């Protein structure tokens, strides 16, 4: 496996922070590097101000490529979290009553500011999360697309009208904001996932409380500053930090009306149950086991390249990673060529030129991935490419796992049943398309799937029969653009309404229906009507 050599000193992360700060004025960080032990602390964002937490509990932020501490994030205190919600609640009335055109203008300015600062945001992501700079730029860009779509709010928020349902009577609906909404984001997409949440909610007139992953807070803090620069009033977006206590606070607080969550199944099920019991709307995108079905008539070159990119990109740390391949019939002979392509991917720190995939987020994540690979081998899978012992020169302390391919995998194996969330492709075999479909439909997850074929009838049959929410035909990672919605299903989603697109607007709004009657004779009628109105005339 080709590995690009790279060396950076132990102070590299701090130097990067200073370089970014000098360019963009990172007001959310206390950049005190006057001693070798000092690291920047991440601030809270409350009522339009970046404020230092008074917490006694802090969490270290690590550069996954070196495991050096590059920052610290607080566990917000109860009073700080209360202040954040109070700020959201206080600002809701003015923000929700602001004209929809004025809210639209804020986000038109915001999307331009994100474009202008995209590369700097990406550097923060790479420092804290580890993904390559190119992948980090994609992270920001896919979030930016949702912001751009949010600027269509004047069409998205349109109500409905039915005139003259009876004589002189009309019925019409408004879409109105809910109030204070909240978002809980994961570590793997520090910019994209928050941008799925607060822009859609806020442009509809809600105010928003955001809790980023404590591992990767920097990108969201950057985005908050840009939103403030775009003209969002103080208090419309507030940011807290923390772990379990912050999650419980969001699930329990009576002023929070809706919760958006992306992350693991365990956390998602917990948040959905606890939030729902407290009367909140909850949408929860969770785990996945995404299958790529390869038919013998597929374009071989394109299919193999697509499989490698979708399985190992972002080090497999994305809920839409194509982590499972089902080779149908003669396509099983393509496996050696698939392995050869994967061998040539370059593993390195995300900020190094030519890197194809970076490290996993933490040593614990690396250990878990390696354990799942071990379990596959012990249960009878064949390991055709082993990335467990990859070494990256200059980054020997990093959380690196190289591309790994397990063949002869069966549905009862642990490596198939569990989401690995690492650069591991498990390969199963099927004799027919029907057998592949049956295998996928028995899997509890329903986030995404893809079929590779040159036969339209095969593609249509697969699309109609497979029980998965998002399907790609010769598209390995079928994440819809924001004019549609992210429609993961079954064990991959909890809730009734999905993220962004029309469904996102529906989630963050409520309908008010008005039935209005203005009779010409109202001015002269003297007797009340006491019978049940039938609205039939």
Protein Blocks (a to p, Z undefined) as FASTA:
>chain_A
ZZddddddfklmmmmmmmmmmmnopakbccdfkbfkbccdddddeehiacddfbfbdcdd
ddfklopafbdcddddfklmmmmmmmmmmmmmmmmmpcfklmmmmmmmmmmmmmmmmmmm
mmmmmmmnopafklmmmmmmmmmmmmmmmmmmmmmmpccddehkbghiacddddddfbja
dddddfklmmlmmmmmmmmmmmnopacdddddfklmmlmmmmmmmmmmnopaehkaccde
ddflmmmmmmmmmkbmbdcddddfklmmmmmmmmmmnopacdddddddddddddfkbcfk
lmmmmmmmmmmggnlpafkbcfbccdehjlmmmmmmmmmmmmmpccddfkbghiabdcdf
bfklmmmmmmmmmmmmmnopacfbdcklgccehilmbccdcddddehiafkbmklmpcfk
pabddddddfbfklmmmmmmmpmbffbccdddfbfklmmmmmmmpccfbdcehiablcdc
fkbccdbehjlbgcjbdcehjllmmmmpccddddddddfklmmocbdcfbdcehlZZ
